[in-house]
Amino acid sequence: MTSKAILTAANLQRDYNQGDCGGLLRVIKAIDLEIMHGEKLAIVGVSGSGKSTLLNLLGGLDDPTAGSVTLKGKNWMDLDPSQRAAWRNQHIGFVYQFHHLLNEFSALENVSLPSLIGGESVHSSEQYAKQLLTRVGLGQRLHHRPAELSGGERQRVAIARALAAKPSLVLMDEPTGNLDPKTASAVLNLLIALNRELNISFVVVTHDPAIAQQLDRTVRLVDGVLEPHLD
């Protein structure tokens, strides 16, 4: 592991039992990957190639069958569930294709939650949430609930929420896949600007080559094997 790598995956493998069909399905196959501090990495591949599975392994949401994932010097497998949750909350933000906001909470409350869970005071959490929401262009929509926001606005709230705990890394699974092209472009430009300003590493799973081309590096997942992307 180099001094600038914040996350390292080594010989990563994930198998699933096929149940009545018998045998094992190997979805992730001996993957080695380093994610550097401040890097914007795109992971591309066809549907079913294992992209979401890989993202879950990197984020400590799933356990590998073999190999390891080390984030900021700690191996996920060395942490018990409570330690893992705390380390994840401290260092990783997640953005999904569907925003997964809490519908009964306002934008401000949704974005405040990660900091509150991390032990910050209500005042501190809300102040930083306001800053983030203002930065993503929603300073006038703090008290709107998800149902009162457009699709692009909801995704901007989700991005602000992912940044709320000041993570080292944000993992994104098709973050613009449910948006129209104009809104998707605006969200991507926002992500690039935030990466530059906050120096947070981004890993973006996407099927859109236009997104991948604007990031620092692209790798392709083919049948569970990670390959360099060749234009």
N, C-alpha and C positions, 0 to 999 in steps of 0.2 A: 504493500500500500504506500503510495506516495504521500508526501506531506500535505498536498493540496486536495487529495481525495477525501470527500466527506462520507462517501458510501462505497463499499466494496462488496461485490458478490463473487464468490469463489466456488467453481465447480457445482453450480446450483442445479438441482434436479427436483422435479415434482411429478410423482406418479399418482394415479387414481385407480382404485379398485373398480373394475367394471361389473362387479356384482355377479348376477346370474350368467352373464356372458363369459365369465372366467377371465383370468389374466389381469395384467396391469396396462393402463394407458399412460405412457410417458408424455406429459405435456411440455415440460421444460427439461432440456437436455444439456447438462454440463456447461452452463453459462458462466462466463467470467465477464465482469463489468465493473468499471470504475466510473463514478460520477464526481466530477471535480467541483471545487468551491466556486459558486457563481456561474456554473455552466448551464446552458440551455440545450438539453438533449431530446431529440425526437426518436421515438420507437414506432416504426411503421411495420405493417404486415397485414395480410388478408384476415378476414373474419375467421376465428377458430384457430389462429396460429399460436395463441397462448399469451397475447399481450396483457390482458387483464390479470391473468394468473401471475405473470411476472411482476406486474405492478403491486399486487397484493403481497407477494413474497418480499419485495424490496421494502414495503411499508410495514412489515411485521404483522400483517393481518392474516397471513397463512404461514404454515411451517413447511420448509423444504423436506423432501424425502432424503436428500443428501446435499452436502455442501453447506455454505454459510453466507449470511448477510451481516455485514458490520457497518453500523452507522455511528459516526463520531467516536470510534474506538470501542463500541460495545456491540457484541454479537447478540442478535435477537434471541437466540436459543439459550443464552446464559441468563436471561431475565425471566423472573416469574411473571404471571399475568398482570399484577399491579405495577411492577417495575416497568414492564413493557408498555403498558398504557401511559404511564407518566413520561417515559422517554419519547414515545411517539407524540404525545401532546406537546412536549417541549420542542421537538425538532422537526416534525413533519406536518405539513398541511395537505389536504386532499381536495381536489376539484373533480367532479364527475360530469358526465354528459347531462344528466338530470340533476338539478341543483341540490336536492335532498335537504331543503330548508324546512324548519319547523313551522308549519302553517299558522299555528296559533300565536306565534311570536312575531314582533316587528323586525324590520331589517336590523335595527340597532341591537335588539336583544339576541338575534341570531348570531351576529358578529361578535358580541360580547362573550358568548358562552365559552369558547376555548380558553380565554384568559381567566375567566371565573373558575373553570375546572382546574386550571393550573395554579390557582391560589391567589390571583390578583384581587384587589378590592373591587367593589362594584364601581366606584367612582373612576378608578384607574382604567378598568376594562371598558367602561362606556366612553371615556375620553379618547382612548386609542381607537375604539370602534368608530367613533365619529370622524376621526382623522382619516381612517381607511375608507369609509363610505364617501367622504368628501373627495378623497383622491380618485375614487372610481366613478365620480360624477353623480353621486346619489346623496349629496349633502342636504337636499331638500326633500328627501324621501325616507328619512330616518325612522319615522314611526308608521310607515306603511307595512302591511303584512304582505307575504308573498302573493296572495290572490289579487292584490291591488297593484302589482308590478308586472311589467312586460317580461317576456322570456329573456331578453337581453339584460334587463335590470336584475332579474333574479340570479342570473349567472354572475353578474358583477357583485352581488351580495355574497354569493358563494366564494368568489375569489377573495373578497375582503375577509370573509370568515377564515379561509385557509391561511391568511397572513396574520391573523389576530394574535396568535401566540408567538409571533416573531420567529418562525421556524427556520431551520437551516436549508430545508428542502421542501419543495411542493411537488406532489405527484398528481398528474392530471390525466384522466381517462376520457378521451374525446371531449375536451372542454367546450368545443364549439360545434359539436356534431348535431345539436338540436336547435341551431340558430340559423337564421337566414344569412346569405353571404355578406351583406353589408354589416349586420350586427356581429357576425363572426370575425370579420376583419377588424372591427373596432375593439373587440375583446382581445384579439391577438396583439394588436398594437399596444393595448393597455398592459398585457402580460410582459411584453418586451420592455416597456418603459419601467415597470415595477422591478423587473429583474435588474435593470441597469441601476436604478436608484437604491435598491435594498440589498443588492448583491446576494440574492437568494438563488440557490440552484433550482432549476425547473426540469422535470422529466415529463414529457408530453407524449402520451399514446395517441396516435392519430392515423387516419386513413387518407388525410388530405395532403397531397404533396406541396401545395402552396404554403401550408403551415410549416411543414418540415424544412422547406427551403429557407425559411427566415430564422431558423434556430442555428446554434453553433455546430451541432454534429447530429448526424442521423445514423441509426443502426436499424437493420431489418430483422424481424423475427420470422423465420421460415421453418415450419414444422417443429417448433420448440428449440431451434438452434439460432443463436444470435450471430448475424453476419454484418460486416461493414456495408454501408449503403453506397452503391456506385451509381452515379448519375448516368 
